[in-house]
Amino acid sequence: MKRILFAIMCLSIFIVACERQDNAFFDDTEFNDFVVSGKSKMNTGDLKGVIEDLTKAVEIKPDADTFIILAQAKLWTGDAQGALVDINKALDIKEDSSFYMRRAEIQQSLGNFPEALSDIEKSLAMNDKEGWSYAVKSKIKFDMGDNEGALADINEAMGKSEKWQSNKGLYYSDRAKIKLEIGDAQGAIEDISESLKILESLRKSNSIEEVVSPSEIQSLYQRRSDIKLSLGDEKGALEDIEKSKNIV
């Protein structure tokens, strides 16, 4: 849920940026109405409504940025194949590093790992300044069974400057999974602890821009509890379970 909320927030920022750059967006009233309606429904979680409105919008005017939003909505509803069709249409209209990154995530969800890796490399060739692209690359390699490669890429992601502290929290969480997979349970505990420190601090700050859901914090405490229990630290495991129960 946390990732979905964060993704919605990032997508909303992306939409605003596109509006400012594309003055033609306001020249077509009917197209504009459908996109505005779709955006509104995206913010309320009405993904079916988003898809209906944006499908009508791109029928009026094929628009790369609108195809991207439509693809994301389809992906969140489980229609990864439909999302792939729309992302391909967006890339036919214009090439963009973020488009390739999004297609890489769709390809990953479909289990098309070589294609996903190819897309993320294209994205990085166009823009290697953002940590999130390296984090996506790390996830793809992890799914492919390349744990060492996944670890190297998530470390690269963590070395990039980040506007969003919640990204850093997610990177630590992802690295913990990799460390656990390669047998470094203590390192996984340390990374989960760092993730909790970042995300709990954001949650306590009541940040409007970076919302942290209680379920994300609870999940981290539960994961850390499981690892502690596997190491024989029953007291620490129980303490983390109690902490997870107190998150509301």
C-alpha positions in Angstrom: 0.0 0.0 0.0 2.8 2.4 0.8 4.4 1.9 -2.6 1.1 2.5 -4.3 0.5 5.7 -2.3 4.0 6.9 -3.0 3.6 6.0 -6.7 0.3 8.0 -6.9 2.1 11.0 -5.3 4.9 10.8 -7.9 2.5 10.3 -10.7 0.6 13.4 -9.7 3.8 15.5 -9.7 4.6 14.0 -13.1 1.1 15.0 -14.4 1.4 18.6 -13.2 4.8 18.9 -14.9 3.4 17.6 -18.2 0.5 20.1 -18.0 3.0 23.0 -17.6 5.1 21.9 -20.6 2.3 21.1 -23.0 0.2 24.2 -23.8 -1.7 22.2 -26.5 -3.2 20.3 -23.6 -5.6 23.2 -23.0 -6.6 23.7 -26.6 -8.8 20.6 -26.9 -11.7 21.0 -24.4 -13.1 17.5 -24.7 -9.7 15.9 -24.4 -8.9 18.2 -21.5 -12.2 17.3 -19.7 -11.5 13.6 -19.9 -8.0 13.9 -18.6 -9.0 16.2 -15.7 -11.7 13.8 -14.8 -9.3 10.9 -15.0 -6.7 12.7 -12.8 -9.4 13.4 -10.2 -10.4 9.7 -10.1 -6.7 8.7 -9.8 -6.4 10.8 -6.6 -9.5 9.0 -5.2 -8.4 5.5 -6.2 -11.1 5.0 -8.8 -8.9 3.2 -11.2 -11.7 1.8 -13.3 -13.0 5.4 -13.8 -9.4 6.5 -14.6 -9.1 3.9 -17.3 -12.5 4.8 -18.8 -11.8 8.5 -18.9 -8.3 8.3 -20.2 -9.2 5.7 -22.9 -11.7 8.2 -24.2 -9.1 11.0 -24.0 -6.4 9.1 -26.1 -9.1 8.2 -28.7 -9.6 12.0 -29.2 -5.9 12.8 -29.2 -3.1 10.2 -28.8 -0.9 11.8 -26.2 2.3 10.2 -24.8 1.9 11.5 -21.2 -1.8 10.4 -21.1 -0.8 6.9 -22.3 1.7 6.8 -19.4 -1.0 7.5 -16.8 -3.4 5.1 -18.5 -0.7 2.4 -18.5 0.0 2.9 -14.7 -3.7 2.7 -13.9 -4.0 -0.6 -15.8 -0.9 -2.0 -14.1 -2.4 -1.3 -10.7 -5.6 -3.1 -11.7 -3.5 -6.2 -12.7 -3.8 -5.6 -16.4 0.0 -5.6 -17.1 -0.5 -6.7 -20.7 -2.8 -3.8 -21.3 -0.3 -1.5 -19.6 2.4 -2.7 -21.9 0.3 -1.9 -25.0 -0.2 1.7 -23.7 3.4 2.3 -22.7 4.5 1.1 -26.2 2.1 3.7 -27.7 3.7 6.4 -25.5 7.2 5.5 -26.6 6.1 5.5 -30.2 5.1 9.1 -29.8 8.2 10.2 -27.9 11.2 8.6 -26.1 11.8 9.5 -22.5 13.9 8.0 -19.8 11.0 7.8 -17.4 8.9 6.0 -20.0 11.5 3.3 -20.4 11.8 3.0 -16.7 8.0 2.5 -16.4 8.0 -0.1 -19.2 10.8 -1.9 -17.4 8.6 -2.2 -14.3 5.7 -3.5 -16.5 8.0 -6.0 -18.2 9.2 -7.1 -14.8 5.7 -7.7 -13.6 5.1 -9.9 -16.6 8.2 -11.9 -15.9 10.0 -10.6 -19.1 13.2 -10.0 -17.2 15.6 -9.6 -20.2 13.3 -7.1 -21.8 12.9 -5.3 -18.5 16.7 -5.1 -18.0 17.1 -3.8 -21.6 14.5 -1.0 -20.9 16.1 0.1 -17.7 19.5 0.2 -19.4 17.9 2.5 -22.0 16.5 4.7 -19.3 19.8 4.9 -17.5 21.6 5.8 -20.8 19.3 8.8 -21.1 19.4 9.8 -17.4 21.5 8.1 -14.7 21.1 10.8 -12.1 18.1 9.3 -10.3 18.3 6.5 -7.7 14.9 5.1 -8.5 16.0 3.7 -11.9 18.9 1.8 -10.2 16.4 0.5 -7.6 14.2 -0.8 -10.4 17.3 -2.4 -12.0 18.1 -4.0 -8.7 14.6 -5.5 -8.4 14.8 -6.9 -11.9 18.2 -8.6 -11.2 16.9 -9.9 -7.8 14.0 -11.5 -9.6 16.5 -13.0 -12.1 18.4 -14.5 -9.3 21.4 -12.2 -9.6 21.7 -11.2 -6.0 25.2 -9.7 -6.2 24.1 -7.6 -9.1 21.0 -6.6 -7.3 23.0 -5.6 -4.3 25.4 -3.5 -6.4 22.5 -1.6 -8.0 20.6 -0.9 -4.8 23.9 0.4 -3.3 24.2 2.7 -6.4 20.6 3.9 -5.8 21.4 4.7 -2.2 24.5 6.7 -3.4 22.3 9.1 -5.4 21.0 12.3 -3.9 17.3 12.0 -3.2 14.6 14.7 -3.0 12.2 12.1 -1.4 13.4 10.6 1.9 10.8 7.9 1.6 12.8 6.6 -1.4 15.8 6.1 0.9 13.6 4.2 3.3 12.4 1.9 0.5 16.0 1.4 -0.7 17.0 0.2 2.8 14.0 -2.1 2.9 14.9 -3.5 -0.5 18.5 -4.0 0.4 17.4 -5.9 3.5 15.7 -8.5 1.3 18.8 -9.0 -0.8 21.0 -9.3 2.3 18.7 -11.9 3.8 18.7 -13.8 0.6 22.5 -14.0 0.6 22.6 -15.0 4.2 23.5 -11.7 5.9 20.6 -11.7 8.5 22.3 -9.2 10.7 22.9 -6.8 7.8 19.2 -7.2 6.9 18.2 -6.2 10.5 20.4 -3.2 10.3 18.9 -2.1 7.0 15.3 -2.6 8.2 16.2 -0.5 11.3 17.5 2.3 9.0 14.3 2.1 6.9 12.2 2.3 10.1 14.2 5.3 11.3 13.5 7.2 8.1 9.9 6.2 7.5 8.8 6.7 11.2 10.4 10.1 11.2 8.5 11.1 8.1 5.3 9.7 9.6 5.7 11.7 12.8 6.4 14.8 10.8 3.0 14.5 9.2 4.5 15.3 5.9 1.9 16.1 3.3 4.2 15.4 0.4 5.6 12.1 1.7 2.8 10.1 3.3 3.8 6.9 5.1 1.1 4.4 5.8 0.9 2.5 9.1 0.8 -0.8 7.3 4.3 -0.1 5.8 5.7 0.5 9.3 4.0 -2.6 10.7 5.3 -4.7 7.9 8.9 -3.6 8.6 8.6 -4.5 12.3 7.1 -7.9 11.4 9.9 -8.6 9.0 12.5 -7.6 11.5 10.8 -9.8 14.1 10.9 -12.8 11.8 14.6 -12.3 11.2 15.4 -11.9 14.9 13.4 -15.0 15.7 15.4 -17.0 13.1 18.6 -15.8 14.9 17.2 -17.0 18.3 16.5 -13.6 19.6 13.0 -14.3 20.9 12.9 -11.3 23.2 13.7 -8.9 20.3 11.2 -10.6 18.1 8.4 -10.2 20.6 9.3 -6.6 21.1 9.0 -5.9 17.4 5.7 -7.6 17.2 4.4 -5.5 20.1 5.7 -2.3 18.3 3.9 -3.3 15.2 0.6 -3.7 17.1 1.0 -0.1 18.5 1.2 1.5 15.0 -2.1 3.1 14.2 
